[in-house]
Amino acid sequence: MLTLPYCRLVQTGLGTMGTTARLQKAGKEGRTRVVIDESRLSTRPSRVRTWAPHGQTPVIQETFGWKSLSMVGSLALLRFYLQIHPGSIKGLQVIEFLQHLQRHVPGRLTVVWDGAPIHRSRLIQNYVASTAGRVVLERLPTYAPEINPVEHM
């Protein structure tokens, strides 16, 4: 039986039959299925309207810097794992996060993520190959963020 995050993938019918079958097979093999996604936070304010008493000019105190933070998070067996990094997420941060998951989630992992270029990089592929089968990758269908439970966190 599929657990909660994976039911959405199967119920929507957006997952290809191969993806759904491989996720079900991973469950039967005793693999922990982990959904991973990255997100970026900006320090720029999102509100563009403000107020002030009549006759006074409103003043917004903000640095308006271009600094940003990026997060990589995963959902596994109703547990949420998260790492925050300054700037954008690169291949080394993804590998660090996969190593973190391997330390905290016992057994073999099936990582389910979108088709972002960082996930297809040679660095990531080499790292996964070095795990000797402990980490297996599965891609979500293209343009289907609504079936990725980490997108809703």
Buried (B, 14 or more C-beta within 10 A) or exposed (E): EBEEBBEBBBEEEBBEEEBBEBBBEBBEEEBBBBBBBBBEEEEEEEEEEEEEEEEEEEEEEEEEEEEBBBBBBBBBEEEEBEBEBEEEBBBEBBBBBBEBBBEEBEEBBBBBBBEEEBBEBEEBEEBBEEBEEEBBBBBBBEEBEEBBBBBEB
